[in-house]
Amino acid sequence: MTNWDSETARGARISATVKWYDPAKGYGFLEPPDDSPDDSPDIFCRKPALVAVGLDVLLSGATVDCETMQGHRGPEVSRIRAVDFSTASPNPAAGNGSRAERPGPAQAAAPVSSRRIRALVKWFTPDQGYGFLEPEDGSADVFCHVKDLHAAGHETLPEGAAVTCEVVPGDKGPQVSRILDIDVPAARRDGAINGRPGRGPRQGRHDAGPGEGPLAVQGTVKFYDTARGYGFIVPDGGGREVFVHASVLIPFGLGDLQSGQRLRVRAEEVPRGLQATEIEPI
């Protein structure tokens, strides 16, 4: 097993370009610097290198300042020092696939058609640099990366904000390609737009109306998507399912959830239904 902290494992420090990275598989490849020999192999990048610096994904075209080492099958990243997402490809459909799927030098990338939608922010994590929007037309959730926010002059997205944006198809589903407008409800205008976020997603308490309050729920995990950071719990007594976001797991020492796992949670009413605020395995 590679020792990622070993000084002897670290080699040259280079600036490479992300060719593709698949978060579901937990690895990808970087293209060597332009001044490298023509026959230089691509650089393998494993998930642990990203986790060590608090990242979940690398976007195709992003520039990675990293240290490399010689692995069993060629060069691979041993340590990431910095990532510049401003150089990422404007076509989010590029990347996150196998090497055989990547277009060769003589192949032209097919044009990607976009559509304009209005969607509500489901959640967005500034520290991880991405989140998801829920389209008003009922279509699939849309992935949004922080680079698209920066391009529109924003730093983060408050939960519940309405976003008008252009969307393109990606390998893992629809993705934001351009943000046109962000409408933040007055109750949430707490400095989260165009500045430092007032609070992280899924944190704090919902302002309960008369007779409302936290609910104690015991149930079973229906599913949990580690890559997207959310899932649902089915209560034992039936009724509405409870939404669980990754940010709720961390304070209680949990990394992820397994389908069929038994849990006890406290949930609160939010505009979209029930949402877990505390969680405990049974």
Helices and strands as residue ranges (DSSP letters): G 7-9, E 13-22, E 27-31, E 43-46, H 47-51, E 63-70, E 75-84, G 85-87, G 99-101, E 115-125, E 130-135, E 142-145, H 146-151, E 162-170, E 173-183, G 186-188, E 215-225, E 230-235, E 242-245, H 246-249, G 250-252, E 262-270, E 273-281
